[in-house]
């Protein structure tokens, strides 16, 4: 991918106006993390009329790109890397956003007024008046003997996906460790590409962190029907090396059996990148703790997206309830909140959190947050391949998991956005169209 | 070059040359056409790339699949007979398409 503006020119152009003793004028906004949320913050700020300089800095050598396809269309080779790019170079130039690629910030120095200088591992320095952390999360590493073997891979960024694609030719059998979104999306992709795939999930059910038991059960059966070998409550002992020690050859389970695999893909969640926040002395607790306006505990740094621990944004959620969301939708909406904040406006999170995951022909759409649910309603139409679970808290709908059921998803998302309810008793009939039974208040 | 003419809800027009094989949504987003949000990046999951297609251009478009049809019932601005999700519309060499973006997508 091509060079837009190199780090040296960005750092140099800022320093050229230098007035401060260290030669750096501390103007503009530095966005650390050229991620979905970093890109959205830059775009939203320009749309709102923010007229100061913006530097959008990322540690990868690619222009800012969309991640969701990496485990699906990109892995399967049905989309090109170019179509994952967020914005054209012309767009960034026209909007006076300096893109910096391949620079990893390791330390941030700051004055009492919030301005400062960010130091990259390369030695480059990036002065700023205000800083935003859109640094995301990294793949949680597998802590087992043999995890360092070649062929044990992760899938978080474009380089991971490229490396994975490059070694697929020699792979007949693959093991996917982790039955969450990434694991099941990648497992479905690999299966579609002709690999024999075994999914090893440590927990008692699939996608346990994001969906309820009924949806987990539905996906378990659906994936087994489609040819994935799924093992729940899997206890793994080690990665088994090939005889010549060159790369992984299988995964040994605690009972001594070995699941053969020339590729082991690990998808066991992510760890928020909080190191810079900690170094800055910000409150950190499962992510960077921010208020309703995306501002961290120092009152000036904004933190957005996967890395931020935010107040539950669902309308009517109990005061003090917090959550860290890992989703495109949250990265976008939270970045908008932060952009308003940087413009001095106190706007709150708009819209209803939603999520999607495409696994083989199973299109999962989730509206709302299930936090604190006390009952569910299952709507199932096997003839049409549709399945939904509606979640209720004190009789009010708070979320839905919908598989190949966009009408249900849309109805719940819209009802939540308008503060309406969908009564559980009427919703239980799968033939009922949900949007016809919404009630006010 | 295929060309898409985007008119926003206020009547402002942007003419954008696209690449063969790209979707109308991708063409819009990459160039920062404000009326297209496209949160899901084209995987037919979000219904935030809704457009109204000029009537005389409808015939050159592919048939709508059931999923697109159902998603269109959830758009923020209600669907019309000429509504499509622009992630499902691919540009061909001779594409000359006129679309209007709705007032809101989310």
Interface residues (C-beta under 8 A of the other chain):
Chain A: X43 X47 X66 X68 X69 X72 X73 X83 X84 X85 X86 X87 X88 X90 X91 X94 X95 X328 X329 X332 X350 X351 X354 X356 X358 X363 X365 X404 X406 X407 X409 X410 X411 X413 X414 X435
Chain B: X22 X26 X29 X30 X31 X32 X34 X39 X40 X41 X43 X44 X45 X46 X47 X67 X70 X71 X73 X74 X106
